[in-house]
């Protein structure tokens, strides 16, 4: 029986030694974190301001009848494009019994047409509205502090809700007096040749509020803010990172202007940094890096 126990004890001691070696090896293995990087640059940062307005037709013209009568024929429908003097409808005048053609007073799109054949219309209310939609009018109401961002004939970048395309609006009017809400109306015009934007849409104006010149610039995604500290992780030549404190001058959606002990061309971690600490080992994903 004693002969059986001796080999068994030896086997258990051997397995325990192997386990300890494995644990020690695991403890010594470095954790390498995959990251993406961007570069520190030196340059100017334009600080943008976004203001919101609503689009309206540049011009609307009512279609009036010279006298009341019964609608005989209707030649157009809401949404139709007409030219000046196109026939909109014909009526039989109530007073004379004569047929009268009612024509478009301007070029544009027919809107607010509610007449029906056989129905009666009066000469005191518009039969329809002709809206000029190849140009849209925009109005934004701004604070006194933002008033100096605008001047007459200035061109401003504009986007409409749900559309990534950027167009250009021209400032027509800057009010020097506030309205009853205490804000100052600013009116602009934007071309709309294909009627791609509709009256009532929200317009987003993007203006340059100020420019920070000759500053260090990092991708905003590289910036980490914890409590009252702002910092980035800089990738060193040995593929470790150093935690570097920065002072934020101005943050925009894509880039941030900073002051820091960094140089143009330094690589900062833009993705994967949340699990890092000072001295962590990293592997750079070249597809995500910026040159």
URHU-V335985 format. One record per backbone hydrogen bond with DSSP energy under -0.5 kcal/mol. CO is the residue of the C=O (numbers start at 1). NH is the residue of the N-H. Records with the same first field share a line. If there is no record, write none. Layout:
CO = NH + NH
This chain:
1 = 5
2 = 6
3 = 7
4 = 8
5 = 9
6 = 10
7 = 11
8 = 12
9 = 13
10 = 14
11 = 15
12 = 16
13 = 17
14 = 18
15 = 19
16 = 20
17 = 21
18 = 22
19 = 23
20 = 24
21 = 25
22 = 26
23 = 27
24 = 28
25 = 29
30 = 32
31 = 33 + 281
32 = 34
33 = 283
35 = 285
36 = 270 + 271
37 = 290
38 = 268
40 = 265
41 = 217
43 = 215
45 = 47 + 212
46 = 48
47 = 209 + 210
49 = 207
51 = 205
53 = 203
54 = 139
55 = 200
56 = 137
59 = 132
61 = 130
62 = 64
63 = 127 + 128
68 = 94
69 = 121
70 = 92
71 = 118
73 = 90
77 = 80
80 = 110
82 = 108
83 = 86
86 = 104
88 = 75 + 76
89 = 102
90 = 72 + 73
91 = 93 + 100
92 = 70
93 = 97
98 = 93
100 = 91
101 = 103
102 = 88 + 89
104 = 85
108 = 82
109 = 131
110 = 79
111 = 129
112 = 114
116 = 119
119 = 71
121 = 69
127 = 114
128 = 63
129 = 111 + 131
130 = 61
131 = 109 + 133
132 = 58 + 59
134 = 192
135 = 58
136 = 190
137 = 56
138 = 188
139 = 54
140 = 142 + 186
142 = 184
143 = 146 + 147
146 = 149
147 = 150
151 = 154
154 = 171
156 = 169
157 = 206
158 = 167
159 = 204
160 = 163
167 = 158
168 = 191
169 = 156
170 = 189
171 = 153
173 = 187
179 = 182
183 = 179 + 185
184 = 142
185 = 175
186 = 140
187 = 172 + 173
188 = 138
189 = 170
190 = 136
192 = 195
198 = 201
201 = 55
202 = 161
203 = 53 + 205
204 = 159
205 = 51 + 207
206 = 157
207 = 49 + 209
210 = 47
211 = 213
212 = 45
215 = 43
216 = 258
217 = 41
218 = 256
219 = 222
220 = 223
224 = 231
226 = 229
229 = 226
230 = 246
231 = 224
232 = 234 + 244
233 = 269
234 = 236 + 242
235 = 267
236 = 239
239 = 282
240 = 236
241 = 279
242 = 234 + 244
244 = 232
245 = 261
246 = 248
247 = 259
250 = 257
254 = 220
255 = 252
256 = 218
257 = 249 + 250
258 = 216
259 = 247
260 = 262
263 = 266
266 = 40
267 = 235
268 = 38
271 = 36
272 = 275
273 = 276
277 = 280
280 = 241
281 = 33
283 = 35
284 = 286
285 = 288 + 289
286 = 289
